C-alpha cells in the first residue's frame, strides 16, 4: 500500500543512528575482547572446547568487519612523477624480497 501525500503516520525523521544494533555489536565485541585468551586456548585444544570455539568464531563475524578483496585502480594521471616513482620503487622492493 503506497503512502499518500501528507500522511501523518510517515516517519519524517528516519531511523535513529546507532540504536539497538550498535549496542548489540558493542556487547559482542566486548565479550570477544574479554574472552580472547580463553578462546585462543580452546582453539589450540579443540578437543574439549570445539563448540565454544565455534560459538566464539561465529560471534567474531559480528564484531569484526568482513575482509573483502580490494580491486581498486589507480588513476596515474592524477599522480605526480614523484608519487609514481615512489609506488614503483615500493613495488620493486616488495617483490624483490619474495623472489
Secondary structure as GFF3:
##gff-version 3
##sequence-region A 1 99
A	DSSP	alpha_helix	19	34	.	.	.	ID=ss1
A	DSSP	alpha_helix	36	45	.	.	.	ID=ss2
A	DSSP	alpha_helix	50	63	.	.	.	ID=ss3
A	DSSP	three_ten_helix	76	78	.	.	.	ID=ss4
A	DSSP	alpha_helix	81	98	.	.	.	ID=ss5
###
